[in-house]
Amino acid sequence: MSGWNRKRLFLFVLVVGLLLAACAPTVSPAPQPAAPQPAAAPTARPAAVPQVAPDDAAWQEVVKAAQKEGRLIIYDYGLFGGDWGRAVTAAFKNRYGISVDLLITGGSSVTLEKLRVEKKMGITVADMATAGSVSARAMIELGVMKKDVHRDLPALKDKSVFIMDPVYSPGGEAISINYTRLGQGFNTNLVKPGEIQSQYDLLDPKWRGKIAMRDPRLGSGGEPLSVTTFLQTKTLDENFFLRLAEQKPALLGVGYFEVAQMVARGEYAVYWAAGIDNYLSPLIKEGAPISVTPMKEGTIAQSSTLMILEASSHPNAAKLFVNWILTADGQRVLHEVRGAPPFRKDLPDFSPALIASLKFDKIIPFTWELADQVNTDVRGGLMEKLFGKR
């Protein structure tokens, strides 16, 4: 066959093939079993949004509203002072994306005065305030704190996990977030082991001028609380405190932590009515020459509280903060850095070994009723009667 004929035959076969393919019915390939696909991973939520159960939808709305507010301002008397305050605010911001401004007042009495002035001026600066057991009552009496703060807080659905009831005030304004024991702190370079074991040991002339305390006449804090509690429980009498005043203790108007630091530096030998778990424990943890001895007369235990101002500009952020600080996560951050016992039973004691090894056999609990008596004693001039006029 010539080359020309071969080309014609090739073209003919190609055209016929194309025509047959075009006219043939379309046949779908047999279905193949789908390859197994990995289970879809749950949609990752931002770190700032906590996982909640379906029945916590209302609380999720609080979280969203709090994150929209994005800020929180706290008047703090010193509860969040030091590294643990920075740890708490950083952890809260990391969890929820909300910035916290701590305005350290240096004492509950200072906070109380700020709130009084602001009430007269018709303004509200902070969203929340921290306070000790006594000052909480005085602040609530101003009528500027939100009631029933404990309502609908997920962390309080089971209050049995706490050392004591976190709802401190009858109106639900003050929420306890920790507890601290009040006792005597000693500079180990100035006080020998076992040298002071009773309150009456402080009356030895050798300690004259060497005892420091925050001024009980200021009306708040562990000092007036301790005086009233010892008197009301008949553990000590007024004569003891008159004799203690004759020892010329330094009645200081600075913050609690500052007093502890003064004792650590050796400016004073003894810190009377010190917050063991609030102020001494962090210094002991850092290696400061501080020690604690449970006294024969007993150790008073009080709590520190959080309150939300009624006119708060960031009410949801404030509510979220209260709830978070009561959770195991919040309690761990607060107390592990402080080196203190947590407010929850499901966490270990983070106290330094020196304190954790002590046996506080006689604990004297501080109550709401005693707080009322402290304010009565301060207003009635008892502290000035015992320690002299300011």
C-alpha positions in Angstrom: 0.0 0.0 0.0 1.3 3.4 -1.0 2.2 6.0 1.7 -0.8 8.1 0.6 -3.3 5.2 1.0 -1.9 4.4 4.5 -2.5 8.0 5.6 -6.1 7.9 4.2 -6.8 4.7 6.1 -5.4 6.1 9.4 -7.6 9.2 9.1 -10.7 7.1 8.4 -10.2 4.9 11.4 -9.6 8.0 13.7 -12.7 9.7 12.5 -14.9 6.6 13.0 -13.5 6.1 16.5 -14.3 9.7 17.5 -17.9 9.3 16.1 -18.5 6.1 18.0 -17.2 7.6 21.3 -19.5 10.6 20.9 -22.6 8.4 20.3 -21.9 5.9 23.0 -24.0 6.2 26.3 -22.2 7.7 29.2 -21.3 5.1 31.8 -20.5 6.2 35.3 -17.8 4.3 37.0 -18.9 1.9 39.7 -19.1 3.6 43.1 -16.1 2.9 45.3 -16.4 2.7 49.1 -15.3 6.0 50.6 -12.0 6.0 52.2 -12.4 6.4 56.0 -11.9 9.9 57.2 -10.4 10.9 60.5 -13.0 12.2 63.0 -13.3 16.0 62.7 -11.4 17.7 65.5 -13.6 19.9 67.7 -13.5 23.5 66.7 -10.8 25.0 68.9 -12.1 27.8 71.2 -9.9 30.8 72.0 -8.0 30.3 75.2 -10.0 33.2 76.6 -13.3 31.3 76.4 -13.8 28.6 79.1 -15.4 25.3 78.3 -18.9 25.2 79.8 -21.7 22.6 80.1 -24.9 23.1 78.0 -26.8 24.2 81.2 -24.2 27.0 81.8 -25.3 29.0 78.8 -26.3 31.9 81.0 -22.8 31.9 82.5 -21.3 31.9 79.1 -23.1 35.1 78.4 -21.5 36.6 81.5 -18.1 35.5 80.1 -18.7 37.1 76.7 -20.0 40.3 78.3 -16.9 40.4 80.6 -14.6 40.0 77.6 -16.4 42.8 75.8 -15.8 45.0 78.8 -12.1 44.0 78.7 -10.9 45.6 81.8 -11.1 45.4 85.6 -10.1 47.9 88.3 -9.5 46.7 91.9 -8.9 48.7 95.0 -6.5 46.4 96.9 -5.5 46.8 100.5 -2.5 44.5 99.9 -4.0 41.1 99.4 -2.6 40.9 95.9 0.7 42.6 96.7 3.9 41.1 95.6 4.6 38.4 93.0 1.4 36.6 93.6 -0.6 39.7 92.6 1.2 39.9 89.3 0.8 36.1 88.8 -3.0 36.4 89.4 -3.6 39.3 87.0 -1.4 37.7 84.3 -3.2 34.3 84.6 -6.6 36.0 84.5 -5.7 38.0 81.4 -4.2 34.9 79.8 -7.4 32.9 80.4 -10.0 35.6 79.5 -8.2 38.4 77.8 -9.2 40.9 80.4 -6.7 43.4 81.9 -6.7 44.0 85.6 -5.5 47.2 87.2 -4.5 46.8 90.9 -4.7 50.1 92.7 -2.8 49.2 95.9 -4.2 51.5 98.7 -1.8 50.2 101.5 -4.6 49.3 103.9 -8.3 48.7 104.2 -8.8 51.9 106.1 -7.4 53.8 103.2 -9.7 52.0 100.8 -12.7 52.8 103.1 -11.8 56.5 103.1 -11.5 56.5 99.3 -15.0 54.9 99.0 -16.4 57.5 101.4 -15.1 60.4 99.5 -16.2 58.9 96.1 -19.7 58.4 97.5 -19.9 62.0 98.5 -18.7 63.1 95.1 -21.0 60.7 93.3 -18.2 58.9 91.4 -17.0 55.3 91.3 -13.4 54.7 90.3 -12.9 50.9 91.0 -15.0 47.9 90.1 -14.0 45.9 93.1 -12.4 46.2 96.5 -10.5 43.7 98.6 -10.9 43.9 102.4 -10.2 42.1 105.6 -12.9 40.7 107.7 -13.5 43.9 109.7 -13.2 46.4 106.9 -15.6 44.5 104.8 -18.4 45.2 107.2 -17.6 48.9 107.3 -17.5 49.1 103.5 -20.8 47.3 103.2 -22.3 49.8 105.6 -21.5 52.6 103.2 -24.2 51.1 100.9 -21.9 51.0 97.8 -21.4 47.3 97.4 -23.4 44.9 95.3 -25.6 42.4 97.1 -25.9 38.6 96.4 -22.6 38.4 94.5 -22.6 34.7 95.2 -25.7 34.0 93.1 -25.2 31.9 90.0 -21.4 31.6 90.4 -20.4 28.2 89.0 -17.5 27.9 91.5 -20.0 28.0 94.4 -22.3 25.2 93.2 -20.5 22.9 95.7 -19.4 24.9 98.7 -18.3 21.8 100.5 -14.9 22.0 98.7 -14.0 25.1 100.7 -12.4 25.3 104.1 -15.3 27.5 105.2 -18.3 29.1 103.6 -17.0 31.7 101.0 -20.1 33.8 101.5 -18.9 36.0 104.4 -21.6 38.6 104.7 -25.3 37.9 105.3 -26.2 40.1 102.3 -23.9 38.2 100.0 -21.8 41.3 99.3 -18.4 39.9 100.6 -16.9 36.7 99.2 -14.0 35.1 101.1 -11.3 34.0 98.8 -8.7 32.9 101.3 -8.0 32.6 105.0 -5.0 33.7 107.0 -3.9 33.0 110.5 -2.9 35.9 112.6 0.1 35.4 114.8 3.5 36.6 115.9 6.3 36.8 113.4 9.9 37.0 114.6 13.2 38.0 113.2 15.3 34.9 113.7 18.4 37.0 114.2 16.9 38.8 117.1 14.6 36.2 118.7 15.9 32.8 119.8 13.9 29.6 119.1 11.4 29.1 121.9 12.1 32.5 123.5 8.5 33.7 122.8 5.7 31.1 123.1 3.0 33.1 124.9 1.6 36.6 124.6 2.8 37.3 128.1 6.4 36.6 127.0 6.1 39.9 125.0 5.8 41.8 128.3 9.4 41.1 129.1 11.3 44.4 129.3 13.8 43.1 126.8 11.2 43.6 124.0 10.5 47.2 124.9 10.5 49.2 121.7 11.2 46.1 119.6 7.6 45.2 118.7 5.9 46.4 115.6 2.3 46.4 114.5 0.0 48.3 112.2 -1.7 51.0 114.3 -4.9 49.4 115.8 -6.4 52.9 116.2 -6.7 53.1 112.4 -9.8 51.0 112.7 -9.0 48.0 110.5 -6.7 45.1 110.1 -5.4 42.2 112.2 -4.5 44.4 115.2 -7.9 45.7 116.3 -9.4 42.4 115.2 -7.0 40.5 117.5 -7.6 42.8 120.4 -11.4 42.5 120.2 -11.3 38.7 119.6 -9.0 38.1 122.5 -11.2 40.2 124.8 -14.5 38.8 123.6 -13.3 35.2 124.0 -11.8 36.1 127.4 -8.4 34.8 126.2 -6.7 38.1 127.3 -8.0 41.1 129.3 -7.6 44.8 129.0 -4.9 44.8 131.5 -2.7 42.7 129.2 -3.0 45.3 126.4 -2.3 48.2 128.7 0.9 46.4 129.7 1.6 45.7 126.1 1.3 49.4 125.3 3.8 50.1 128.0 6.3 48.2 125.9 6.2 51.1 123.5 5.4 49.1 120.4 5.8 50.9 117.1 2.3 51.7 115.9 2.8 52.0 112.2 0.6 53.6 109.5 2.2 51.7 106.6 0.9 48.6 104.8 1.0 45.1 106.3 3.6 43.9 103.9 5.8 46.9 104.7 5.7 46.0 108.4 6.7 42.4 107.6 9.6 43.7 105.6 10.7 45.9 108.4 10.9 42.9 110.8 12.7 40.9 108.1 15.3 43.7 107.9 15.8 43.6 111.6 14.3 47.1 112.3 12.0 45.3 114.8 12.2 41.9 116.5 8.5 41.0 116.5 5.5 41.6 114.3 2.4 41.4 116.5 -0.8 40.1 114.9 0.9 39.5 111.6 -1.0 37.8 108.7 1.0 34.6 108.7 -0.3 33.3 105.4 -0.7 36.7 103.7 2.6 38.5 104.6 5.0 36.3 106.5 4.8 33.2 104.3 6.0 34.9 101.1 9.0 36.3 102.9 9.9 33.0 104.5 9.6 31.4 101.1 12.1 33.9 99.8 14.5 33.0 102.6 14.0 36.0 104.8 15.1 35.5 108.5 11.4 35.2 109.7 9.9 32.5 111.8 6.5 31.9 113.4 5.5 30.2 116.6 1.9 29.2 117.5 1.1 31.0 120.8 -0.3 29.2 123.8 -3.3 31.5 123.9 -4.3 30.4 120.4 -4.2 31.7 116.8 -7.0 33.7 115.2 -8.1 32.8 111.7 -9.8 35.4 109.5 -10.6 35.7 105.8 -9.9 38.2 103.1 -12.8 39.2 100.9 -13.7 40.5 97.5 -16.6 42.9 96.9 -18.1 44.4 93.7 -19.2 48.0 93.7 -22.8 48.6 92.8 -21.8 51.2 90.3 -19.0 49.2 88.7 -18.2 50.1 85.1 -17.2 46.5 84.4 -19.7 44.4 86.4 -19.4 41.2 84.3 -15.6 41.3 84.5 -15.8 41.7 88.2 -18.2 38.8 88.6 -16.0 36.6 86.4 -12.9 37.5 88.5 -14.7 36.5 91.7 -15.7 33.1 90.2 -12.3 32.4 88.7 -10.4 33.2 91.9 -12.5 30.6 93.7 -11.9 27.8 91.1 -9.1 25.3 91.6 -7.2 27.1 88.8 -7.5 30.6 90.4 -6.7 29.3 93.9 -3.6 27.5 92.7 -2.2 30.6 91.1 -3.0 32.8 94.1 -1.7 30.5 96.8 1.1 28.6 95.2 3.0 31.8 94.4 2.2 33.2 97.9 3.2 30.0 99.5 0.0 29.7 101.6 -2.7 27.2 102.3 -5.5 27.3 99.7 -9.1 28.1 100.5 -10.1 24.8 98.8 -9.8 21.3 100.3 -8.9 19.7 96.9 -5.5 21.5 96.6 -2.3 20.8 98.6 -0.9 23.2 101.2 1.6 25.5 99.4 3.0 26.9 102.7 6.8 26.8 103.2 7.9 23.7 105.1 8.6 25.8 108.2 4.9 26.9 108.4 3.4 23.7 107.1 5.2 21.7 109.9 3.7 23.9 112.7 0.7 22.7 114.7 -1.9 25.4 115.2 -3.8 23.3 117.7 -5.9 26.2 119.0 -7.6 28.1 116.2 -10.0 31.0 117.2 -12.4 31.6 114.3 -13.3 35.2 113.4 -17.0 35.8 112.7 -19.2 38.4 111.2 -20.5 39.2 114.7 -17.0 39.8 115.9 -16.4 42.1 113.0 -19.4 44.2 114.2 -17.9 44.2 117.7 -14.5 45.4 116.3 -16.1 48.4 114.7 -18.0 49.1 117.9 -14.8 49.0 119.9 -13.0 51.2 117.4 -15.7 53.8 117.3 -16.1 53.7 121.0 -12.4 54.6 121.5 -11.3 51.3 123.0 -8.1 51.1 120.9 -7.1 54.7 122.0 -7.9 53.8 125.6 -5.5 50.8 125.4 -2.8 52.3 123.2 -3.1 56.0 123.8 -4.5 58.9 121.7 -3.3 59.4 118.1 
